Amino acid sequence: MATLPRPLSLLTLIGLGSALLVGQPLFFQTGCGSAPPRPMTPTVLPGAPVATQPAIPQTAGKHLAVLELRGAKIEGDVLDAFADAVRSGAVEGLAGSGVQVMTRENMLVLLKEMGKKECTEGDCEVETARNIGADFVVSGSVVRTAATLVVALKLHETKGGSLLTTDQIEATSQSDLQHQLREHGRSLVANNLGPHPAALQVPSAYLQDPEPETAGPSPPRPTPQPARGCAANQVSIPGGTFAMGDSELNAGPVHQVTLAAYCMDKTEVTVGGFRACVQAGGCRAPSATVEWKDYTPEDKAKWSQFCTWGESGLDQHPINCVDWNQATEYCKWTGGRLPSEAEWEYAARGNDSRNYPWGNEEPDATRLNACGDECAWMGREHLDEAWEAMYPGDDGWLVTALVGSYPKGASPFGVLDMAGNVWEWTADTFADYSEQLATNPQRSRSDAAPRVIRGGGWNDKDPAKVRTAMRLGLAPGIRIFDLGFRCARGTRM
């Protein structure tokens, strides 16, 4: 059983307000329809960079269109400026790729010649892009909250209409958002359409040292192939073979597993990210309560106070208190899926059988959010729990941590939070391993069989719980305060 957590109200009582420097809700809206076209002159907000783009005729080759962003109660010239920032970044991200970015002027001329209008309401981005002969299209929406501007971007290919990836950006000012949109526009297209996407490079730590020279010529060694089509918030995991399992943890027998390339979320899914799915109609709103057959009503009240859903200031903390089916729904909404157990372990440890994502050094307060001195104190003083610290010192977070807070704890591929913070659902049912060599193994049944969880949580005291091969099984309907998830995505070649 995964261990348990703390009252959010304690954050105020204990004075840990500095730990809650997080953002606002992330909305994911769709839109399109018919509306008069905006003026063709790009708008530049004060202090924002300006990038000029040459007019691109409809020549042979692939073309990308960036549509005007949509947003209620936001001025049209501001929306134009945001789209221009994304377009400028796309031009940079696609340099040398053979994919040309259409200027807004050309888009509007082509639409006018065809008697069409740009999509601004509904769900017609792909239709608009097809009308002007674009092969790919970037579209998005803007939401203004009390203190922030939040943008949700989407990249589609137009022939089949498939969604390639999504991205979300948050900023506190228009000029800051315009800067970020340019950067995200560049990475969004480069990671999916560019000639040498940075996110698709094989980490140098993964590549083996060359063999010593021998008398005869050596056969060529296959190079691990990176995944294509990773979202901006994902890490590309190259295909490869590794030894899965650990006999010390009763996670055996150790066996060889070969995986194709795939994409893995860099961090756990956040409260803000889950809210975007709920508001888009792709997910059910969490109940913000725990559910376990062994819990008494008093237990439920005690542990539900640690559920992150519905609590202000926790948008960039991991969503917890969600069951396996809710996690599956969210990943499907993003165009992905829960990772298999093998994918999770490989992303956490690579091919060198390390004990922890960062290596074989024992856990400490700089590498993960587990039970430090602060957690042991809270259990003892406020929860009547005899919790002990996994390591000396305060890791900076009483309960869940802001995702990505421990770069020193990164895996060989750069995936974060694979140890601690919250346990994570995987797609697989819990079953004994086989000694047979396995290729892309999956053990997912549609019944109520226990599902594998991985990674350890913020209140775990035993270092074994956060080892890369540690596995537990929970019924898919269970919801607990130290259990969340992340998503994966299969190869797109």
Secondary structure by P-SEA (a helix, b strand, c coil): cccccccaaaaaaaccccccccccbbbbbbbcccccccccbbbbcccbbbbbbccccccccbbbbbcccccccccaaaaaaaaaaaaaaaaaaaccccbbbbcaaaaaaaaaaaccccccccccaaaaaaaacccbbbbbbbbbcccbbbbbbbbbbcccccccbbbbbbbccaaaaaaaaaaaaaaaaaaccccccccccccccccccccccccccccccccbbbbccccccbbbbccccccccccccccccbbbbbbcccccccccccaaaaaaaaaaccccccccccccccccaaaaaaaccccccccccccccccccccaaaaaaaaaaaccccccaaaaaaaaccccccccccccccccccccccccaaaaaaaacccccccccccccccccccccccccccccccccccccccccbbbbccccbbbbbcccccccccccccccbbbbccccccccccccccccbbbbbcccccccccccbbbbcccc
